[in-house]
Amino acid sequence: MTTAEITGRSEGALRTLRRGLRMMPEFRRGLPATFGLALVATAGRVVVPIAVQQVIDRGLAAPGGPDMDFVRTTVALCAVVVVITGFAVFRMNVRLFRTTETALAGLRTRAFRHVHDLSVLHQQGQRRGSLVSRVTSDVDQLSTFMQWGGVLGVVSLGQLIVATVVMFVYSWQLTLLVLACFVPLAFAVRFFARKLATVYGVVRERVGDVLAAVSEAVVGASTVRAYGVRERTAARLDAAIDRHYRAQVEAQKTTAAVFVSGELVASFANAAVIVVGVLLGLAGDITPGTLIAFLFLVSLFVAPVQTASEVLNEAQNAVAGFRRVLDVLDTEPDVRDPAADGAAARDLPDGPLGVRFEGVGFRYAPDARPALSGVDLELVPRRRVAIVGETGSGKTTFAKLVTRLMDPTEGRLLLGSPAAGWVPLDEVAFASLRRRVVMVPQDGYLFDASVAANVRYGRPGLTDAEVTEAFTDLGLGDWLAGLPAGVDTPVGQRGESLSAGERQLVAIARAYVGDPDLLVLDEATSAVDPATERRLTAALDRLTSGRTTLTIAHRLSTAERADEVLVVDEGRVVQRGSHADLVDVEGPYARLHASWRRSSSGQTEPVG
């Protein structure tokens, strides 16, 4: 994303913060007490300048000679106030840290859940690292600012206000002089704030790019090594890191300009106060103690201004991250759970489930060619249906629409049966849909846990004995017994400790324990060894027995065993019937089958 695009979509920092705070009620609830402690802390800081003025004017320079009792009493009171101030600062920090982490934990959870509410189509359109960075590093950047910059900002603001009030009490002339010195800085900070908003927006985008490049390189490490493209992959990562480096340098240049401006103005203000203060002292308009105390107060006034560059730096970085998090939360899910919207969500009817397509069409983008077009058909319950076709014909789109990972752009889908009635898929509560309809995807994704833990994703609460029984029911007991630790065998990240075929076996067991009424199988395209192939075939036969099964077939041997075959070509169903009906009829299916027979040499080959 370019700088111009980031600038064009940016909203004001204050508006972003207001929107963000509305999403973090935990943080808002903790603010009043935190601000109260901040006022105590800042009020305590001005006690030292006041004590200095009193000690000099009424103690050491008293008309009748030094009053040491007054000096000792004042110093003792000052020490007590300093201790109270320190305790207030400690309590303020603890409250702010606790409140911030509670609020950001809620924000991170909300963002994570919202990402999962978005359709597969939307997620596939985003770089993985970008989505990950929005839920992790962008929220972490908010944590850094709200804990460090937030403390500094709250204390500095209170210190600025209290110091200004006391300065006016001591000398309105010197106070106006100090304020006049800082007027130009206010305009400069306003200018730099706009620039920082832009450059830090770029920085946060570049962080996402780096995470995406690293994630891609790590996940695809075996492919990188296999094809000897390490240098090319490293060059892509280096380019992403270099873009991030350049964005950070640009941001730090702007931050440095703010810091230098503050230093120059602060030095000029101190010099002006000394010169004018001495002149007022010579004229008898100000006492020595008041002038010295005023210089202390100027330091208290200047300190927040000098740290403003650091706070502004962190604030703009945090706001940029906040915008990216809000961008995710602002994205309306295009596949919504009707139950979550408070609508009259429906449950699927009892009994076996069939599928009805009524004029269904789908496009992955408004200007893209249809992935599916004009699909009108009804699939009978408890039959095994295979969908075949060339690569890119629209087979996998069928699976995603039936399981409602995406919604059709034309027409509608219904689940049910002629006897029990049909229910529009977009009116079915997700809880009912996920309980009755299960999909086994191509890759058979496994989490970094044991075999048993992965199977329990299909039905939480299963005992190890029940998991073992599921494998036995599927005819996989011997395979499970051959694993190093049986059901407790760790599968590794993404299941990489197992072969592709073995990952499919675990995925099949996971679907089996869910006991679905409608099963959608997106068959794996990868070749497996003959022994695993036999296990897969036997397990699938047992899994699909008595269930409505829709199989996205990449091997025509799967179609041969199906009760019915749908042939998809360029997004349309062009043939329908059993294998025996279609194989001897001139058409796409016969050509696919003949091609498979020619290429087959003892092992089933994928066809699409």
Helices and strands as residue ranges (DSSP letters): H 3-9, H 13-22, H 25-45, H 47-54, I 55-60, H 68-117, H 120-124, H 128-135, H 137-144, I 145-149, H 150-170, H 172-219, H 221-226, H 230-282, H 288-330, E 354-362, E 372-379, E 384-388, H 395-402, E 410-417, E 421-424, G 425-427, H 430-436, E 437-440, H 451-455, H 464-473, H 477-481, G 486-488, G 493-495, H 500-513, E 518-522, H 530-544, E 548-552, H 556-561, E 564-569, E 572-577, H 579-583, H 588-599
